[in-house]
Amino acid sequence: MPSHIKFREKYNETQSRLITYLRKGLESGRHYFKSKYIAKDLGLSSKEVGTNMAILAEICQELTIVKWSYSNSTTWMVSPVKS
């Protein structure tokens, strides 16, 4: 089965969009992401972002996602999973 089909089955649409967003951020050298800015960029609410990021922190095998701090918005530390 192609990897993009497995990816869609594992994550809902919002989670897939978040992972794509986070990967692009990592490619540009970012490792810290604030929920409010993710929400603004993706047209989501901060609550949607926070809920889905917490789920991804538990189930995402492609990225390591850690709730890092809270200052005006939750900050998430994201890094690729090392093989």
PDB file of N, CA, C and O in Angstrom:
ATOM      1  N   MET A   1       0.850  -1.186   0.000  1.00  0.00           N
ATOM      2  CA  MET A   1       0.000   0.000   0.000  1.00  0.00           C
ATOM      3  C   MET A   1       0.893   1.245   0.000  1.00  0.00           C
ATOM      4  O   MET A   1       1.830   1.318   0.795  1.00  0.00           O
ATOM      5  N   PRO A   2       0.627   2.222  -0.869  1.00  0.00           N
ATOM      6  CA  PRO A   2       1.436   3.436  -0.908  1.00  0.00           C
ATOM      7  C   PRO A   2       1.404   4.171   0.435  1.00  0.00           C
ATOM      8  O   PRO A   2       0.401   4.143   1.149  1.00  0.00           O
ATOM      9  N   SER A   3       2.518   4.829   0.763  1.00  0.00           N
ATOM     10  CA  SER A   3       2.632   5.487   2.070  1.00  0.00           C
ATOM     11  C   SER A   3       1.616   6.605   2.254  1.00  0.00           C
ATOM     12  O   SER A   3       1.166   6.825   3.378  1.00  0.00           O
ATOM     13  N   HIS A   4       1.229   7.332   1.180  1.00  0.00           N
ATOM     14  CA  HIS A   4       0.272   8.427   1.344  1.00  0.00           C
ATOM     15  C   HIS A   4      -1.110   7.909   1.724  1.00  0.00           C
ATOM     16  O   HIS A   4      -1.870   8.617   2.385  1.00  0.00           O
ATOM     17  N   ILE A   5      -1.446   6.693   1.322  1.00  0.00           N
ATOM     18  CA  ILE A   5      -2.742   6.117   1.702  1.00  0.00           C
ATOM     19  C   ILE A   5      -2.706   5.716   3.173  1.00  0.00           C
ATOM     20  O   ILE A   5      -3.664   5.976   3.901  1.00  0.00           O
ATOM     21  N   LYS A   6      -1.628   5.091   3.624  1.00  0.00           N
ATOM     22  CA  LYS A   6      -1.495   4.730   5.037  1.00  0.00           C
ATOM     23  C   LYS A   6      -1.524   5.989   5.900  1.00  0.00           C
ATOM     24  O   LYS A   6      -2.121   6.000   6.976  1.00  0.00           O
ATOM     25  N   PHE A   7      -0.879   7.039   5.423  1.00  0.00           N
ATOM     26  CA  PHE A   7      -0.820   8.307   6.142  1.00  0.00           C
ATOM     27  C   PHE A   7      -2.231   8.847   6.356  1.00  0.00           C
ATOM     28  O   PHE A   7      -2.568   9.277   7.459  1.00  0.00           O
ATOM     29  N   ARG A   8      -3.065   8.827   5.304  1.00  0.00           N
ATOM     30  CA  ARG A   8      -4.435   9.325   5.404  1.00  0.00           C
ATOM     31  C   ARG A   8      -5.291   8.478   6.331  1.00  0.00           C
ATOM     32  O   ARG A   8      -6.182   8.999   7.002  1.00  0.00           O
ATOM     33  N   GLU A   9      -5.029   7.182   6.374  1.00  0.00           N
ATOM     34  CA  GLU A   9      -5.804   6.306   7.246  1.00  0.00           C
ATOM     35  C   GLU A   9      -5.424   6.498   8.706  1.00  0.00           C
ATOM     36  O   GLU A   9      -6.259   6.314   9.591  1.00  0.00           O
ATOM     37  N   LYS A  10      -4.194   6.860   8.966  1.00  0.00           N
ATOM     38  CA  LYS A  10      -3.702   6.996  10.333  1.00  0.00           C
ATOM     39  C   LYS A  10      -4.114   8.321  10.974  1.00  0.00           C
ATOM     40  O   LYS A  10      -4.408   8.368  12.169  1.00  0.00           O
ATOM     41  N   TYR A  11      -4.137   9.392  10.187  1.00  0.00           N
ATOM     42  CA  TYR A  11      -4.404  10.731  10.704  1.00  0.00           C
ATOM     43  C   TYR A  11      -5.651  11.315  10.055  1.00  0.00           C
ATOM     44  O   TYR A  11      -5.954  11.029   8.897  1.00  0.00           O
ATOM     45  N   ASN A  12      -6.378  12.147  10.824  1.00  0.00           N
ATOM     46  CA  ASN A  12      -7.504  12.850  10.217  1.00  0.00           C
ATOM     47  C   ASN A  12      -6.974  14.014   9.388  1.00  0.00           C
ATOM     48  O   ASN A  12      -5.769  14.265   9.372  1.00  0.00           O
ATOM     49  N   GLU A  13      -7.850  14.715   8.710  1.00  0.00           N
ATOM     50  CA  GLU A  13      -7.422  15.789   7.809  1.00  0.00           C
ATOM     51  C   GLU A  13      -6.653  16.881   8.544  1.00  0.00           C
ATOM     52  O   GLU A  13      -5.623  17.346   8.056  1.00  0.00           O
ATOM     53  N   THR A  14      -7.134  17.288   9.695  1.00  0.00           N
ATOM     54  CA  THR A  14      -6.464  18.347  10.467  1.00  0.00           C
ATOM     55  C   THR A  14      -5.073  17.895  10.889  1.00  0.00           C
ATOM     56  O   THR A  14      -4.114  18.660  10.787  1.00  0.00           O
ATOM     57  N   GLN A  15      -4.957  16.674  11.355  1.00  0.00           N
ATOM     58  CA  GLN A  15      -3.658  16.155  11.776  1.00  0.00           C
ATOM     59  C   GLN A  15      -2.700  16.051  10.599  1.00  0.00           C
ATOM     60  O   GLN A  15      -1.511  16.334  10.738  1.00  0.00           O
ATOM     61  N   SER A  16      -3.205  15.651   9.456  1.00  0.00           N
ATOM     62  CA  SER A  16      -2.358  15.589   8.250  1.00  0.00           C
ATOM     63  C   SER A  16      -1.854  16.973   7.871  1.00  0.00           C
ATOM     64  O   SER A  16      -0.689  17.140   7.512  1.00  0.00           O
ATOM     65  N   ARG A  17      -2.740  17.971   7.951  1.00  0.00           N
ATOM     66  CA  ARG A  17      -2.329  19.348   7.642  1.00  0.00           C
ATOM     67  C   ARG A  17      -1.283  19.839   8.636  1.00  0.00           C
ATOM     68  O   ARG A  17      -0.328  20.517   8.256  1.00  0.00           O
ATOM     69  N   LEU A  18      -1.465  19.497   9.910  1.00  0.00           N
ATOM     70  CA  LEU A  18      -0.489  19.903  10.934  1.00  0.00           C
ATOM     71  C   LEU A  18       0.876  19.270  10.673  1.00  0.00           C
ATOM     72  O   LEU A  18       1.900  19.947  10.764  1.00  0.00           O
ATOM     73  N   ILE A  19       0.897  18.000  10.354  1.00  0.00           N
ATOM     74  CA  ILE A  19       2.170  17.330  10.092  1.00  0.00           C
ATOM     75  C   ILE A  19       2.867  17.942   8.888  1.00  0.00           C
ATOM     76  O   ILE A  19       4.077  18.164   8.924  1.00  0.00           O
ATOM     77  N   THR A  20       2.135  18.215   7.837  1.00  0.00           N
ATOM     78  CA  THR A  20       2.712  18.868   6.658  1.00  0.00           C
ATOM     79  C   THR A  20       3.282  20.232   7.030  1.00  0.00           C
ATOM     80  O   THR A  20       4.392  20.575   6.623  1.00  0.00           O
ATOM     81  N   TYR A  21       2.531  21.005   7.800  1.00  0.00           N
ATOM     82  CA  TYR A  21       2.967  22.330   8.258  1.00  0.00           C
ATOM     83  C   TYR A  21       4.249  22.216   9.090  1.00  0.00           C
ATOM     84  O   TYR A  21       5.197  22.974   8.886  1.00  0.00           O
ATOM     85  N   LEU A  22       4.267  21.276  10.015  1.00  0.00           N
ATOM     86  CA  LEU A  22       5.432  21.110  10.887  1.00  0.00           C
ATOM     87  C   LEU A  22       6.653  20.664  10.098  1.00  0.00           C
ATOM     88  O   LEU A  22       7.759  21.138  10.356  1.00  0.00           O
ATOM     89  N   ARG A  23       6.473  19.766   9.148  1.00  0.00           N
ATOM     90  CA  ARG A  23       7.598  19.318   8.313  1.00  0.00           C
ATOM     91  C   ARG A  23       8.194  20.472   7.523  1.00  0.00           C
ATOM     92  O   ARG A  23       9.414  20.601   7.424  1.00  0.00           O
ATOM     93  N   LYS A  24       7.324  21.313   6.958  1.00  0.00           N
ATOM     94  CA  LYS A  24       7.825  22.482   6.204  1.00  0.00           C
ATOM     95  C   LYS A  24       8.591  23.419   7.128  1.00  0.00           C
ATOM     96  O   LYS A  24       9.621  23.972   6.745  1.00  0.00           O
ATOM     97  N   GLY A  25       8.086  23.595   8.344  1.00  0.00           N
ATOM     98  CA  GLY A  25       8.789  24.427   9.325  1.00  0.00           C
ATOM     99  C   GLY A  25      10.146  23.856   9.681  1.00  0.00           C
ATOM    100  O   GLY A  25      11.127  24.593   9.783  1.00  0.00           O
ATOM    101  N   LEU A  26      10.208  22.554   9.871  1.00  0.00           N
ATOM    102  CA  LEU A  26      11.486  21.907  10.181  1.00  0.00           C
ATOM    103  C   LEU A  26      12.475  22.067   9.039  1.00  0.00           C
ATOM    104  O   LEU A  26      13.663  22.290   9.271  1.00  0.00           O
ATOM    105  N   GLU A  27      11.992  21.954   7.806  1.00  0.00           N
ATOM    106  CA  GLU A  27      12.861  22.120   6.634  1.00  0.00           C
ATOM    107  C   GLU A  27      13.478  23.514   6.585  1.00  0.00           C
ATOM    108  O   GLU A  27      14.590  23.691   6.086  1.00  0.00           O
ATOM    109  N   SER A  28      12.744  24.513   7.110  1.00  0.00           N
ATOM    110  CA  SER A  28      13.275  25.880   7.111  1.00  0.00           C
ATOM    111  C   SER A  28      14.053  26.196   8.391  1.00  0.00           C
ATOM    112  O   SER A  28      14.454  27.340   8.606  1.00  0.00           O
ATOM    113  N   GLY A  29      14.268  25.179   9.244  1.00  0.00           N
ATOM    114  CA  GLY A  29      15.112  25.367  10.423  1.00  0.00           C
ATOM    115  C   GLY A  29      14.385  25.661  11.724  1.00  0.00           C
ATOM    116  O   GLY A  29      15.027  25.875  12.752  1.00  0.00           O
ATOM    117  N   ARG A  30      13.061  25.677  11.699  1.00  0.00           N
ATOM    118  CA  ARG A  30      12.305  25.937  12.923  1.00  0.00           C
ATOM    119  C   ARG A  30      12.144  24.650  13.729  1.00  0.00           C
ATOM    120  O   ARG A  30      12.048  23.557  13.172  1.00  0.00           O
ATOM    121  N   HIS A  31      12.118  24.805  15.050  1.00  0.00           N
ATOM    122  CA  HIS A  31      11.868  23.661  15.925  1.00  0.00           C
ATOM    123  C   HIS A  31      10.805  23.978  16.977  1.00  0.00           C
ATOM    124  O   HIS A  31      10.326  23.072  17.660  1.00  0.00           O
ATOM    125  N   TYR A  32      10.439  25.233  17.113  1.00  0.00           N
ATOM    126  CA  TYR A  32       9.437  25.645  18.094  1.00  0.00           C
ATOM    127  C   TYR A  32       8.277  26.310  17.364  1.00  0.00           C
ATOM    128  O   TYR A  32       8.477  27.169  16.505  1.00  0.00           O
ATOM    129  N   PHE A  33       7.066  25.902  17.719  1.00  0.00           N
ATOM    130  CA  PHE A  33       5.866  26.371  17.040  1.00  0.00           C
ATOM    131  C   PHE A  33       4.825  26.757  18.081  1.00  0.00           C
ATOM    132  O   PHE A  33       4.545  25.976  18.991  1.00  0.00           O
ATOM    133  N   LYS A  34       4.248  27.952  17.961  1.00  0.00           N
ATOM    134  CA  LYS A  34       3.183  28.384  18.856  1.00  0.00           C
ATOM    135  C   LYS A  34       1.830  28.025  18.257  1.00  0.00           C
ATOM    136  O   LYS A  34       1.593  28.215  17.064  1.00  0.00           O
ATOM    137  N   SER A  35       0.947  27.503  19.103  1.00  0.00           N
ATOM    138  CA  SER A  35      -0.389  27.099  18.641  1.00  0.00           C
ATOM    139  C   SER A  35      -1.114  28.234  17.936  1.00  0.00           C
ATOM    140  O   SER A  35      -1.745  28.015  16.902  1.00  0.00           O
ATOM    141  N   LYS A  36      -1.034  29.445  18.480  1.00  0.00           N
ATOM    142  CA  LYS A  36      -1.808  30.545  17.890  1.00  0.00           C
ATOM    143  C   LYS A  36      -1.326  30.883  16.476  1.00  0.00           C
ATOM    144  O   LYS A  36      -2.129  31.274  15.629  1.00  0.00           O
ATOM    145  N   TYR A  37      -0.032  30.738  16.214  1.00  0.00           N
ATOM    146  CA  TYR A  37       0.477  31.036  14.876  1.00  0.00           C
ATOM    147  C   TYR A  37       0.163  29.901  13.901  1.00  0.00           C
ATOM    148  O   TYR A  37      -0.121  30.143  12.727  1.00  0.00           O
ATOM    149  N   ILE A  38       0.215  28.671  14.392  1.00  0.00           N
ATOM    150  CA  ILE A  38      -0.192  27.540  13.552  1.00  0.00           C
ATOM    151  C   ILE A  38      -1.661  27.723  13.170  1.00  0.00           C
ATOM    152  O   ILE A  38      -2.039  27.566  12.009  1.00  0.00           O
ATOM    153  N   ALA A  39      -2.482  28.059  14.169  1.00  0.00           N
ATOM    154  CA  ALA A  39      -3.919  28.247  13.940  1.00  0.00           C
ATOM    155  C   ALA A  39      -4.160  29.327  12.893  1.00  0.00           C
ATOM    156  O   ALA A  39      -4.973  29.150  11.987  1.00  0.00           O
ATOM    157  N   LYS A  40      -3.458  30.433  13.021  1.00  0.00           N
ATOM    158  CA  LYS A  40      -3.618  31.537  12.063  1.00  0.00           C
ATOM    159  C   LYS A  40      -3.215  31.098  10.651  1.00  0.00           C
ATOM    160  O   LYS A  40      -3.924  31.373   9.683  1.00  0.00           O
ATOM    161  N   ASP A  41      -2.086  30.423  10.547  1.00  0.00           N
ATOM    162  CA  ASP A  41      -1.581  30.004   9.235  1.00  0.00           C
ATOM    163  C   ASP A  41      -2.473  28.957   8.562  1.00  0.00           C
ATOM    164  O   ASP A  41      -2.590  28.938   7.337  1.00  0.00           O
ATOM    165  N   LEU A  42      -3.103  28.086   9.359  1.00  0.00           N
ATOM    166  CA  LEU A  42      -3.899  26.997   8.799  1.00  0.00           C
ATOM    167  C   LEU A  42      -5.405  27.248   8.838  1.00  0.00           C
ATOM    168  O   LEU A  42      -6.184  26.415   8.373  1.00  0.00           O
ATOM    169  N   GLY A  43      -5.820  28.388   9.387  1.00  0.00           N
ATOM    170  CA  GLY A  43      -7.244  28.695   9.455  1.00  0.00           C
ATOM    171  C   GLY A  43      -7.998  27.826  10.445  1.00  0.00           C
ATOM    172  O   GLY A  43      -9.159  27.481  10.223  1.00  0.00           O
ATOM    173  N   LEU A  44      -7.334  27.474  11.537  1.00  0.00           N
ATOM    174  CA  LEU A  44      -7.930  26.663  12.588  1.00  0.00           C
ATOM    175  C   LEU A  44      -8.048  27.488  13.862  1.00  0.00           C
ATOM    176  O   LEU A  44      -7.509  28.592  13.939  1.00  0.00           O
ATOM    177  N   SER A  45      -8.745  26.965  14.853  1.00  0.00           N
ATOM    178  CA  SER A  45      -8.758  27.621  16.164  1.00  0.00           C
ATOM    179  C   SER A  45      -7.553  27.114  16.960  1.00  0.00           C
ATOM    180  O   SER A  45      -7.026  26.036  16.686  1.00  0.00           O
ATOM    181  N   SER A  46      -7.131  27.898  17.937  1.00  0.00           N
ATOM    182  CA  SER A  46      -6.021  27.469  18.796  1.00  0.00           C
ATOM    183  C   SER A  46      -6.378  26.186  19.529  1.00  0.00           C
ATOM    184  O   SER A  46      -5.520  25.336  19.766  1.00  0.00           O
ATOM    185  N   LYS A  47      -7.656  26.052  19.888  1.00  0.00           N
ATOM    186  CA  LYS A  47      -8.106  24.849  20.587  1.00  0.00           C
ATOM    187  C   LYS A  47      -7.973  23.620  19.685  1.00  0.00           C
ATOM    188  O   LYS A  47      -7.527  22.566  20.137  1.00  0.00           O
ATOM    189  N   GLU A  48      -8.358  23.753  18.409  1.00  0.00           N
ATOM    190  CA  GLU A  48      -8.204  22.643  17.453  1.00  0.00           C
ATOM    191  C   GLU A  48      -6.737  22.236  17.331  1.00  0.00           C
ATOM    192  O   GLU A  48      -6.401  21.052  17.315  1.00  0.00           O
ATOM    193  N   VAL A  49      -5.878  23.244  17.248  1.00  0.00           N
ATOM    194  CA  VAL A  49      -4.445  22.975  17.127  1.00  0.00           C
ATOM    195  C   VAL A  49      -3.951  22.255  18.371  1.00  0.00           C
ATOM    196  O   VAL A  49      -3.277  21.230  18.269  1.00  0.00           O
ATOM    197  N   GLY A  50      -4.280  22.781  19.543  1.00  0.00           N
ATOM    198  CA  GLY A  50      -3.809  22.179  20.796  1.00  0.00           C
ATOM    199  C   GLY A  50      -4.280  20.754  20.972  1.00  0.00           C
ATOM    200  O   GLY A  50      -3.508  19.884  21.373  1.00  0.00           O
ATOM    201  N   THR A  51      -5.542  20.511  20.675  1.00  0.00           N
ATOM    202  CA  THR A  51      -6.097  19.167  20.811  1.00  0.00           C
ATOM    203  C   THR A  51      -5.401  18.191  19.873  1.00  0.00           C
ATOM    204  O   THR A  51      -5.007  17.099  20.282  1.00  0.00           O
ATOM    205  N   ASN A  52      -5.255  18.586  18.626  1.00  0.00           N
ATOM    206  CA  ASN A  52      -4.637  17.693  17.644  1.00  0.00           C
ATOM    207  C   ASN A  52      -3.133  17.537  17.840  1.00  0.00           C
ATOM    208  O   ASN A  52      -2.585  16.467  17.575  1.00  0.00           O
ATOM    209  N   MET A  53      -2.465  18.581  18.298  1.00  0.00           N
ATOM    210  CA  MET A  53      -1.030  18.461  18.579  1.00  0.00           C
ATOM    211  C   MET A  53      -0.801  17.502  19.745  1.00  0.00           C
ATOM    212  O   MET A  53       0.154  16.727  19.728  1.00  0.00           O
ATOM    213  N   ALA A  54      -1.666  17.548  20.752  1.00  0.00           N
ATOM    214  CA  ALA A  54      -1.539  16.619  21.883  1.00  0.00           C
ATOM    215  C   ALA A  54      -1.732  15.176  21.414  1.00  0.00           C
ATOM    216  O   ALA A  54      -1.025  14.273  21.863  1.00  0.00           O
ATOM    217  N   ILE A  55      -2.680  14.966  20.522  1.00  0.00           N
ATOM    218  CA  ILE A  55      -2.895  13.623  19.963  1.00  0.00           C
ATOM    219  C   ILE A  55      -1.674  13.197  19.156  1.00  0.00           C
ATOM    220  O   ILE A  55      -1.197  12.070  19.293  1.00  0.00           O
ATOM    221  N   LEU A  56      -1.170  14.096  18.318  1.00  0.00           N
ATOM    222  CA  LEU A  56       0.002  13.771  17.500  1.00  0.00           C
ATOM    223  C   LEU A  56       1.231  13.486  18.363  1.00  0.00           C
ATOM    224  O   LEU A  56       2.059  12.647  18.009  1.00  0.00           O
ATOM    225  N   ALA A  57       1.350  14.180  19.487  1.00  0.00           N
ATOM    226  CA  ALA A  57       2.479  13.936  20.389  1.00  0.00           C
ATOM    227  C   ALA A  57       2.487  12.477  20.848  1.00  0.00           C
ATOM    228  O   ALA A  57       3.545  11.911  21.125  1.00  0.00           O
ATOM    229  N   GLU A  58       1.306  11.880  20.925  1.00  0.00           N
ATOM    230  CA  GLU A  58       1.187  10.488  21.359  1.00  0.00           C
ATOM    231  C   GLU A  58       1.325   9.476  20.221  1.00  0.00           C
ATOM    232  O   GLU A  58       1.904   8.406  20.410  1.00  0.00           O
ATOM    233  N   ILE A  59       0.796   9.809  19.041  1.00  0.00           N
ATOM    234  CA  ILE A  59       0.692   8.792  17.991  1.00  0.00           C
ATOM    235  C   ILE A  59       1.608   8.988  16.787  1.00  0.00           C
ATOM    236  O   ILE A  59       1.809   8.053  16.012  1.00  0.00           O
ATOM    237  N   CYS A  60       2.161  10.176  16.617  1.00  0.00           N
ATOM    238  CA  CYS A  60       2.956  10.452  15.421  1.00  0.00           C
ATOM    239  C   CYS A  60       4.320   9.772  15.527  1.00  0.00           C
ATOM    240  O   CYS A  60       5.080  10.018  16.464  1.00  0.00           O
ATOM    241  N   GLN A  61       4.614   8.919  14.558  1.00  0.00           N
ATOM    242  CA  GLN A  61       5.890   8.211  14.541  1.00  0.00           C
ATOM    243  C   GLN A  61       6.928   8.901  13.657  1.00  0.00           C
ATOM    244  O   GLN A  61       8.100   8.524  13.659  1.00  0.00           O
ATOM    245  N   GLU A  62       6.494   9.914  12.901  1.00  0.00           N
ATOM    246  CA  GLU A  62       7.398  10.622  11.996  1.00  0.00           C
ATOM    247  C   GLU A  62       8.103  11.795  12.680  1.00  0.00           C
ATOM    248  O   GLU A  62       9.207  12.178  12.294  1.00  0.00           O
ATOM    249  N   LEU A  63       7.448  12.361  13.703  1.00  0.00           N
ATOM    250  CA  LEU A  63       7.978  13.536  14.396  1.00  0.00           C
ATOM    251  C   LEU A  63       7.903  13.328  15.908  1.00  0.00           C
ATOM    252  O   LEU A  63       7.022  12.629  16.410  1.00  0.00           O
ATOM    253  N   THR A  64       8.840  13.945  16.619  1.00  0.00           N
ATOM    254  CA  THR A  64       8.760  14.007  18.067  1.00  0.00           C
ATOM    255  C   THR A  64       8.148  15.362  18.404  1.00  0.00           C
ATOM    256  O   THR A  64       8.698  16.405  18.049  1.00  0.00           O
ATOM    257  N   ILE A  65       7.012  15.340  19.087  1.00  0.00           N
ATOM    258  CA  ILE A  65       6.286  16.566  19.409  1.00  0.00           C
ATOM    259  C   ILE A  65       6.141  16.640  20.926  1.00  0.00           C
ATOM    260  O   ILE A  65       5.580  15.740  21.551  1.00  0.00           O
ATOM    261  N   VAL A  66       6.656  17.728  21.514  1.00  0.00           N
ATOM    262  CA  VAL A  66       6.644  17.886  22.960  1.00  0.00           C
ATOM    263  C   VAL A  66       6.028  19.236  23.313  1.00  0.00           C
ATOM    264  O   VAL A  66       6.422  20.267  22.768  1.00  0.00           O
ATOM    265  N   LYS A  67       5.064  19.225  24.225  1.00  0.00           N
ATOM    266  CA  LYS A  67       4.511  20.484  24.732  1.00  0.00           C
ATOM    267  C   LYS A  67       5.621  21.136  25.539  1.00  0.00           C
ATOM    268  O   LYS A  67       6.058  20.598  26.556  1.00  0.00           O
ATOM    269  N   TRP A  68       6.074  22.291  25.085  1.00  0.00           N
ATOM    270  CA  TRP A  68       7.289  22.881  25.618  1.00  0.00           C
ATOM    271  C   TRP A  68       7.014  23.927  26.696  1.00  0.00           C
ATOM    272  O   TRP A  68       7.570  23.846  27.791  1.00  0.00           O
ATOM    273  N   SER A  69       6.166  24.900  26.396  1.00  0.00           N
ATOM    274  CA  SER A  69       5.897  25.953  27.379  1.00  0.00           C
ATOM    275  C   SER A  69       4.591  26.655  27.040  1.00  0.00           C
ATOM    276  O   SER A  69       3.979  26.413  26.000  1.00  0.00           O
ATOM    277  N   TYR A  70       4.185  27.529  27.949  1.00  0.00           N
ATOM    278  CA  TYR A  70       2.997  28.331  27.703  1.00  0.00           C
ATOM    279  C   TYR A  70       3.322  29.784  28.026  1.00  0.00           C
ATOM    280  O   TYR A  70       3.669  30.118  29.159  1.00  0.00           O
ATOM    281  N   SER A  71       3.207  30.630  27.030  1.00  0.00           N
ATOM    282  CA  SER A  71       3.381  32.068  27.193  1.00  0.00           C
ATOM    283  C   SER A  71       2.547  32.721  26.096  1.00  0.00           C
ATOM    284  O   SER A  71       3.003  32.841  24.959  1.00  0.00           O
ATOM    285  N   ASN A  72       1.337  33.141  26.428  1.00  0.00           N
ATOM    286  CA  ASN A  72       0.359  33.684  25.482  1.00  0.00           C
ATOM    287  C   ASN A  72      -0.197  32.632  24.540  1.00  0.00           C
ATOM    288  O   ASN A  72      -1.195  32.887  23.866  1.00  0.00           O
ATOM    289  N   SER A  73       0.402  31.487  24.473  1.00  0.00           N
ATOM    290  CA  SER A  73      -0.044  30.390  23.613  1.00  0.00           C
ATOM    291  C   SER A  73       0.883  29.211  23.896  1.00  0.00           C
ATOM    292  O   SER A  73       2.035  29.399  24.290  1.00  0.00           O
ATOM    293  N   THR A  74       0.384  28.013  23.698  1.00  0.00           N
ATOM    294  CA  THR A  74       1.235  26.838  23.914  1.00  0.00           C
ATOM    295  C   THR A  74       2.317  26.787  22.846  1.00  0.00           C
ATOM    296  O   THR A  74       2.051  26.980  21.659  1.00  0.00           O
ATOM    297  N   THR A  75       3.536  26.525  23.286  1.00  0.00           N
ATOM    298  CA  THR A  75       4.662  26.346  22.371  1.00  0.00           C
ATOM    299  C   THR A  75       4.991  24.863  22.327  1.00  0.00           C
ATOM    300  O   THR A  75       5.077  24.194  23.356  1.00  0.00           O
ATOM    301  N   TRP A  76       5.171  24.370  21.111  1.00  0.00           N
ATOM    302  CA  TRP A  76       5.497  22.967  20.889  1.00  0.00           C
ATOM    303  C   TRP A  76       6.903  22.859  20.323  1.00  0.00           C
ATOM    304  O   TRP A  76       7.264  23.589  19.400  1.00  0.00           O
ATOM    305  N   MET A  77       7.698  21.946  20.877  1.00  0.00           N
ATOM    306  CA  MET A  77       9.016  21.659  20.316  1.00  0.00           C
ATOM    307  C   MET A  77       8.847  20.445  19.407  1.00  0.00           C
ATOM    308  O   MET A  77       8.301  19.421  19.820  1.00  0.00           O
ATOM    309  N   VAL A  78       9.313  20.564  18.184  1.00  0.00           N
ATOM    310  CA  VAL A  78       9.132  19.509  17.195  1.00  0.00           C
ATOM    311  C   VAL A  78      10.497  19.154  16.593  1.00  0.00           C
ATOM    312  O   VAL A  78      11.296  20.031  16.267  1.00  0.00           O
ATOM    313  N   SER A  79      10.736  17.872  16.458  1.00  0.00           N
ATOM    314  CA  SER A  79      11.957  17.415  15.800  1.00  0.00           C
ATOM    315  C   SER A  79      11.655  16.134  15.032  1.00  0.00           C
ATOM    316  O   SER A  79      10.744  15.390  15.396  1.00  0.00           O
ATOM    317  N   PRO A  80      12.411  15.875  13.977  1.00  0.00           N
ATOM    318  CA  PRO A  80      12.195  14.636  13.237  1.00  0.00           C
ATOM    319  C   PRO A  80      12.631  13.451  14.091  1.00  0.00           C
ATOM    320  O   PRO A  80      13.549  13.562  14.903  1.00  0.00           O
ATOM    321  N   VAL A  81      11.970  12.328  13.900  1.00  0.00           N
ATOM    322  CA  VAL A  81      12.364  11.108  14.585  1.00  0.00           C
ATOM    323  C   VAL A  81      13.625  10.591  13.913  1.00  0.00           C
ATOM    324  O   VAL A  81      13.680  10.463  12.690  1.00  0.00           O
ATOM    325  N   LYS A  82      14.626  10.299  14.710  1.00  0.00           N
ATOM    326  CA  LYS A  82      15.891   9.791  14.153  1.00  0.00           C
ATOM    327  C   LYS A  82      15.772   8.305  13.931  1.00  0.00           C
ATOM    328  O   LYS A  82      15.296   7.567  14.794  1.00  0.00           O
ATOM    329  N   SER A  83      16.209   7.878  12.769  1.00  0.00           N
ATOM    330  CA  SER A  83      16.127   6.448  12.414  1.00  0.00           C
ATOM    331  C   SER A  83      17.196   5.644  13.087  1.00  0.00           C
ATOM    332  O   SER A  83      17.269   4.430  12.896  1.00  0.00           O
TER     333      SER A  83
END
